[in-house]
Amino acid sequence: MSEGPNKRPPSPWLRNLGLWLVILIGLAVAVNLMQGSGSSSSAGTIAYSDFLARVDDGAVKSVEIKGDEIVGKTSSDEEFKTYNPGDNVLIERLRQKGVRFDAKPEESRSLLAQLFFNMLPFILMIGIWIFVMRQMQNGAGRGAMGFGKSRAKMLVQKEGRLTFDDVAGIDEAREELQEIVDFLKDPSRFSRLGGKIPKGALLVGPPGTGKTLLARAIAGEANVPFFSISGSDFVEMFVGVGASRVRDMFEQGKKSAPCIIFIDEIDAVGRSRGAGLGGGNDEREQTLNQLLVEMDGFDANEGIIIIAATNRPDVLDPALLRPGRFDRQVVVGRPDIEGREKILSVHMKKVPLAPDVNARTIARGTPGFAGADLANLVNEAALLAARRGKRLVSMREFEDAKDKVLMGVERKTMAMTEDEKKMTAYHEAGHALVSLHEPASDPIHKATIIPRGRALGMVMRLPERDQYSYHRDKMYANLAVAMGGRVAEEVIFGYDKVSSGASSDISYATDLARSMATQWGMSDKLGPLKYVENQEEVFLGHSVTRAQNMSEETARLIDSEVRTIVNAGYDRAKQVLNDHIDQLHAIAGALLEYETLTGDEIKTVMEGGTIDRGSATTTAVARPSASGAAIPKAGRRGTGQGSGIGEAPAGA
């Protein structure tokens, strides 16, 4: 009965174990042969003259002669050996002294045996070296002798197949790539009319927006092989390795065509040529040249579609972007509120949710979040629920997770003195009060004096809708809000008690004012011109800053305008706080009592209302004021080491 397909080949580790056992046995045999090449006796060697002296003294009991080798025993049964230098009277001498002796022929080996014995150690060394080299080259050519092999990994669809149903929030990009899927499914549909599918698609977008996920979904929809590789895998310190890997990658693709080759972070190898002093001999440029030839050269690579991803399309070589190579640039941007809701729904399918969870509400409170941010938000909420011993993830966990992602982890163990708490409370109250009195400012989401991350306190603001551009009035409102914390410290504690906590506020305001003056044409004196003070160049692989030629008069004018714009925000904040000092005291007092306030609670306190949190209530006496609505992120009182207000273009 034949075993047929039921017979399994031995596993690789068993084969390796057997080979190592053979090698060890061979080494042991070689050692034994080398030891056996000498005398089998363990006797000590003595000089021939000493041997003759012992014979004359009658101290030798017996000897055995093997050619030139003499092995014997003394009267006290001590073994010894020596070598006969050609003494012809030795036998007569032994007879005279009564020594018992024996003679045996010298062992002789054949020429072939001697040759094998002499070459065996070298044969074993060569065999071990070949084995080690083969082991190093196993698996995608990653060995010492496989520099030129491609490192592209093939995705096995049964292990993690993705389709467009798993991709949400980027419908426009998905529609653009649907044509590639249709071509991979039915190439004749296009070739029948003489059409040619684009050979490459470049996915452009910020980190975390789903570029890699989208590429995998294309392969899953078309059900074709998917090779994944990073741009940095091509470039090595050895000349020609990158170009060889590009050739090998396309050879693998031809064997599996139709297929998709996905190159992540292609800017690592696709940067514009000519930067630095490497010239045509630069290894990275040689790799790029080979990639250009393979994509659209003399050899036709039918059925191979290249999809690449980058968040730096501005640095790519123009030859990569011409028709015939990366014909299409697909923008994969941050999702809007509809997209965020769909993305949340995809990730929430894997999480047991409480009835009060509303994906739409969470999507409204997470403007600017990319797909990866939303996935992290859902995961953090699930971890919080597990930590609290809950079976379902409720809306409270999602809100706490959002605060953790936006503002950082609470540092509950950080000990602050009462004076530091009071200064932090007035600092954050200053931000909040100015924000509420600036109509162009975004609504306040939450204010806290609990240290989070590197900040001692912060005011987080979120926009009411997705925003794609910012107006002058909003920028001036953000400047005023940024200065609100510093001004509150001056008004309440005096000039000499101002702290270093506003360092990041000042840094943000300065950067925003400089951009307004030099890039966005919002300075009347400078006019609608762009003044770029610094340009970055690549020199020998490093980023080098080079100052652009600019007259001293222009530089002084720019500095003057930046100072004027920032001072305008400072004056506006000072006016608001002086006019509404009672509201400042009320908000600061509520922060000292509750430590964290929502935007609605701050409005209630400012208007003289009462905060109701179960049995705890507080009443704040204040004048009613106009509360403005309508850039996101936080105003933070930091430690004076750069922990400050939120990211641009968001205000303080």
N, C-alpha and C positions, 0 to 999 in steps of 0.2 A: 504494500500500500504506500503510495507516494505521499510525502508530506505536502507537496505543492505549495500553495500560498500560505499555509499555516506555519511554515517554517520561518522563523524570524531570524534576521541576521544578528550577530552579536553586537551589543551596544558599543559605542566608541570608547567608553572608559574601560571596558573589558579588554578590547584590543590593545589599548595603550598599556594597561597593566601587564598583559602577556608580553608585549614587546620589551617593557622595562625588566621583567623577570629574565628574559633571554639575554639582555645586555648584562645584567648582574651576574648571571651564571657564566657568561663568556669571560667577564673580568676575573671571576674566581678561578676559572680554568687557566687563564693566562698567568695569574699569580702563582698557581701551583706548578705550572710548567717552568716558570722562571726559577722558582725555588728548587724544583727537582733537577734543574740543569747542573746543580752542584752535587756534592756527595749527599747520600741519604743519611750519613752519620752526622750527629750533632757535636762531634769531637772538635777540640780546639786545634788549630794549626800551630806546629812548632817548626823551628829551623832544622834543616837537614843535619847540621853539625851537632845540634842537641840530640837529635835522634841517634846519631852514631855514638855519641858519648853515653847515652843510656844503654845502647847495645853492648858497648865495651864494659859497662858497669854491671851488666847482667840484670838490668831493671826492666827489660822488655820481655814480655811473656809470649806474645804472638803478633804477627803482622799479616796483612792481606794486601797483595800487590795487584793494582789494576792499571796497567800501562805505566804512566809516570806517577800515579797517585799511590801513596802508601797509607793504609789505615791500620792502626795497631792498638794493643792494650799493654799497659805496664803491669808489673807484678802486683800492683794494688788495684788492678782492674780499671784503671783510669784510661779513657779512650783519647787517642790523639791521631793526627794525620799530618803528613808532610809530602813533599814531592821529590822524586829521584832526579837529580840533575844529569843522570847518565853514568852512574857509578857501576862499572862492570864487575867489581869484586864484592858487591853487596851480598849476593847469595852465599858466597864462600864465607863471608864474615858472619852471617847469621847462623850458618851451620856450626862454625867454630864455637859460638856462644850458646848453642843449644836452643835457639829461638825457633818456635814452630811457625812456619810461614806457608802461605798459600798464594797462588797466582791465578788471576782470572783475566780473560781477554777484555780489552777496552770496548765499551759500548759505542757502537757506530750507528749513525742515522743516515737515512738516504738524503740525497741532495734536495729532493722535494720536501721531505719532512723538516729539514733544517731551514729551508726557505720559508715554509709556512710558520715555523716556530718564531723566526725572526720578524716576520711581517704581521703576526697576529695582533700585537698591540696597536699598530698603525691602522689595521683594518677595523678594529673595534672603535678607535677614535673617529675615523671617517664615518662609520655607521652611526655613531651617536650624533655627530654634527649634522648629518643628513636628516636624521629623525627630528632634531630640534628645529631645523630650518623648515621642515614640512609642517610641524606643529605651529610655528609662528605664522605661516602663510595660510592656515586654514581660516575660512570664514571671511568672505568679501575682500580677500587680499589685504588684510590689515597687518600682515607680517613684515618682517624686516626686509624681505625681498619683494614685497608687493606694494611699493610706493605708488606705482602708477595705476593701481586698481581703483575703480570707483567705490566710494563709500556710500552710495545711494542704498537706502533700505526699502525693500519692497513691502508694501502693506498687504497683508493677507485679509481679504474682505470678510472671511468668516469670523475673524477675530474682533473686528470692530467696524462693521460697515455703516457708513453714514449716508443719508440721503438729504434732499432738500427739505424734507419734513423736519429734520433736526436743526435746520438753519432758519433763524427768524430775525426779523428786524432789519434785513438788508435786501429787501425785495428787488430794488432796482438793479443791484449787482447780480442778483440771482437770475434775473431775466436776461441780462447781457450774456451770461455764461450758459444759458439754456441751449443756445445754438451749438456750442461745443459738444454738449451732451448728445444732441440730435445727430451730429456728425459721427461721433464715436459709435452710436447705435446703428446708423445706416449711412455709411460713407457714399454709397452709390446715389443716394438722393441728391447730393450736391454735385458730384462729379458728372452726372448725367447731363447737367446743364452747363458744364464747363466751369463751375464755381470751385474755388479753393478755400478751404477753411483756414482761418488765421492760425499761423504756426505757434503763436505765443500770446499769452494774456498776462498783463502785469497788474497785480492787485495792489492798490495804493491806499493807505489809510493809517490812522494812529494805531499804536499798540493795543491789542486786546479787542479789536473790532470784529475778529472772526475770519481773517484772511486764510489761515491754515485750515480752519474748519470748512470753509467754503470750497477750498481745493479738494479736500477729502470727500466732500459731498458730491462734487462733480464726478469723481472716480466711482463713488458708490452708485450714483444714478446711472452711469453708463456701464457699470459692471465690468471695468477694464483694470488691468494692472496699474498700480500707483506707486511710483518711485519717489521717495522723499530724501532730500539732501539739503544741507546748509551751505550758503555761499562760502563760509570760512573753511569748509572741508576740502576745497580745491587748492588752497594756498598753503604751501609748505616752504621750509627753508631751502629745499633742494630744487635746483633749476630744472624746469621741465616736468615736474611732478603734476602740477595743476593741469597743464595741457593734456598730459597723458590720462589723467582721471576724467577729463571732459570727454576724450575720445572713447574711453572705456564705458562711460555712462551711456553714451549714445549707442554703442554696440549692444549693451544690455537692453536698451529700449527697442532696438530693431528686432531683437529676438522675441520680444513680448508685444510687438505692435499688433493692433493699436493700443497705445498706453499713454499715460500722463506722467510727466516728470515734473516734480514740484521742487523749486529752488527757493528756500526760505532765506530772507535777509540777503538778497542778491547784491545789495550795495557793497557787501564785503569784497566782491570780486568785480563788480561792474562799474566802479567809479570811473570818472572821466580820465582818459589817458593824457599823459603829458604833465601831470602834476608831480613836482619834485624833480630830482636829478636822475632817477632811474632810467628814463628814456625807454627805448625799445627792449632793453635787456632786463627790465624789471620783471620779476616772476609773475606778479599779479597781472601785468599787462599782457604777458604771453598767454596766461590762462584766459583772459578776456578775448584775445584775438582768436584763440581756438574755439571758444564758445560762439563767437560771431560766425566763424566759418561753418561750424556744425549746424547752426540754426538755419543759415541760408547761404550755402556755398555751392560747389559743384556737385557734391553728393546729395542726392535727394533722401530726406528722412521722412518718408511717407508714413502716416499713422502715428507719429510722435508729436504730441502737443506739450509745449513747455508752459508751465504756469509758474510765475515768480511773484514774490511778495516783498514789499519794502515800505518803510515809512519815511524814506529819504529819496523821493524820485528826482529831486533837484540835483543830486550829485551823480546821477547815472550818465554813462557815455551816450552821446546822441546816436551812435551807430546801433545801440541796443534797441532804441525806440523807433527806428525807421520801419516802414512797411516791409513785410517779409520776415521780420523777427518778432518783436513784441508789438503786434499790430494794434492791440487794444489796451488801453489803460482803464481799468475798472476801479472806480473809487468806492472803497468800502469805508464809509464814514460812521460817525457815532449815531446811534439810532435816535429817532424822535420819540415822542411819548407813545405813539402807536407801536413802534418797533420795540420799545422797552417793555411794553405790556406783553407782547408776543414772546419776547425772550424770557421774561419772568415765568410765563406760562409753561414754556418748555422745561425750564429747570425745576419748577415747582411740581412737575409730575412725579418726581422721584422723592418728594418730601410729603409726609402726612400733615395736612394743613387743618387748622382749626376753622370753624365756620366764619370767624370774623376777619379772615385774611382776604384782602381785596387787592388784586394785582394792579388795577388801575390807580388806586391810591398810592401804592408804592412807586409806580412808574412816574406819577406826577411829582413825587418828592425826590426823584433821583435824576435831575437834568444833568447832561454831560456824561453820564455813566456809559461805558462801553459794555459789550457783551461779557467780557471777562470780569468786569466790575460787578455786573448783576449776578453772575454765577457765584462770585465770591460772597456777595450779599446774602444769597439764599443759603450758602454753606455756613456762613457765620451765624445766621438765624437758627439753623438746625443744630449747630454746636451749642449755642446758648440754651436752646430748649432741652437738649440732652443734659447739659450741666445742671439745669434746674429740676431735672427729674420729671419732665413732662413727656406725655405720649404724643402730643400734637404741637406743631409750631404755630404759635398765635401771632397776632399783629404786634403784640408788645415785643416779641423777639425780633421781628423785622425792624421795628423802630429803633430798638437798642443796637441792632447790628448796623443800621444805617448811621447812627451816631458814632459807632466805633470806627466805621470806614471813613466817615467824613472828618471826624474830629480827633480820632486816636483813642487809645485805651485809657480809661480812668486810672490815675495814679492815686489810689485811695490811701496808700501808706505814706504819702509825702506829707511831712509835718510842716505847716505854715503858721507863723505867728499871727496874732490878731491884727497887728499893724499891716502885715503883708496881705492878709485876707481883705482888710478894709480897702487898701490901695487897689487890689485887684478888682474888687467889687465896683469901685468908682470908675476905674479904667474901662471895664466892660460896660458899665452903665453909660459912660460917655459915648462909646461906639453905638450902643442901642438907641440912645436918645437922639443923636444926630441922624441916624438912619431913619427913625420914625418921622423926623421933621423934614427929610429930603424927599420930595415927591418922586424923584427919578430913581430912588434906591429900591432894591429888591426887599420883599418882606422878610422879617426876621423869623427864622425857623426855631432857634433855641439859643439861649445865653446861659453860660455856666461859669462858675469860679472854681470848679473842681479841676485840678491839673489833668490835662490830657496830652499825651505825647511829650513834646518839649515845651508846650505852652502852659502857663499858670492859669489861664482862663481864656474864653473866646466867645464871640458872638457869631453864630452861623446864620447866613442868609441864603435863601434859595429863590430862584426866579419862579414866577408864576407859569411861565411857558418856556419852550426852547427858544434861545436867542442865537442869532447868527451874525449879528453886527451890533455895535454899541454907539450910541449917540453922544454928542458932546455933553449934554446935560447930565447923562448918567456918569460920565467920567468925572465931571466936577463933583457930583454927589459922592462918588467913591472916594475922591480925595478928601472931602470933608469928613466922611465917616472914618477914614484912616487916621485923620488927625484928632478925632473925637476923644480917643483914649488919652493921648498926651495932654490935650487941653484940659481934660477933666482933672488930671493929676495936678496941673498948675493952679487951676481955679480952687480946688479943695485943699490941697496940702501946701501950696506956695511954691515959688520959683526954686528954692533950694532943695526941696524934697522930691523933685521930679526924678523918676527912676529910669533904669535902662530897659524897662520892659517894652518900650515903644520902638525898639530898634528895627524890628521887621516891618512895623507900620511905616516908618520913615523910609525904609528901603523900597517898599512897594510904591509909596507915593512918588518917590524920586524916579523910579523906573517908568511909572505910568506917565508922569509929566514929561519926561524926556522923549518917550514914544509919541506923545501928543505933539510935541514941538518939532521933532526931527523926522518922523515917519508919516504922520497922519495929517499934517498941514493944519493944525489947530492953533497956531500962533499967528497973531496979526502981524507981528514984526518980522517973523521969518518967512511968512507966506506959505502958499501951498507947494513947498519944495521938500525933497527928501534929502536929509543930511545924514549920511552913514558915516559914523565916526570910525568904525573898525570893520575890517573884513577878515574872514578866516581863510587861510590857505593851507594846503597839505604839503608838508616838506618832509621827505623821507619817511612817510607814513605817520607823521605827527601833525596835529593841528597847531598852526602858528598864527598869531594875531598880528596883522599889519595895519598900521595907522594910515588912513587915507589923507591925502594932502588937503589941508584946510587952513585958511588964514587965521591968524590969532584973533582978528576982529570978529570973525564968524564964530569961533569957539567961545569967545567971551559973550557974544550975543546969545548963543544957545544956553550957556550956563545961567545968564541973566533971566531968560525966559522960563527955564525950568524952575528957578527960584521963585519967579513971579507966580507961576501956576500953583506951585505947592503952597506958597504963602496965602494965595486966594482961598484954598481949601482950609488952611489953618484959621484964617480970619472968619470964614463962614462957620466953622465948628465952634469957635469961641463965642460968636454972637448967639448961636442957638443955645449953648449951655448957660450963658449969662442970662438970657431971656427966660429960660425954663429951669432955673436952679432947683426949684422945689421938686420938679419931676425927676431931676437927677438924684436928689436925696431919696426919693421914694423908690426908684428902681434899685439903687444901691442897697437900700435897707432890705428890700425883698430878696435880693441876691444873697445877702449875708444870712438871711433867715432860712431860705429854701435851697440855696446854692445853685439850683438849676431852674430856669424859667422858660416856658414856651413863648412864642411870639404873641399869642393871644393873652397870656398872663401878663406880659410886659405892658401891653396896651391897657389891660384892665387896671394895673397898678398906676400907670401914667394918668389915667382918667379918674383916679380916686376910687376905683372899685375894690372888690374883695376877692382874694384867691381862696377857692374852696377845694381842699384836698382831704376829703373825708371829714374828720373832726377838727383838722387844723385850718384856721382861717386867719387872715391878716387884712388889715385895712390900711390903705395908703392914701394920705391926703394930698391931692394934686389938682392942678387946674386942667380942665379938658384942653386938648390940643388937636390939631389936624395931624392925623397919622398918615404918612405917605405910604404908597405901595409901589411897588414896582421898583450890584452885580453879585452874583452869588458868592458863596464862601464866607469865611469868618474873619472877624477882627479879633486878634489874639493878643493878650498880654504875655509876652515871652519872658525868658530868663536873661535877655540881653545878649544872647548868642545866636541870633538869627532866627529864632522861632517866632514867626510872626503871622501876619494876616494872610488871607488865602491866595490862591493861585490866580494869575492873570487869565482872562481879563477881568476876573472878579475883583470886587473891591473889598474894603476892610470890613 
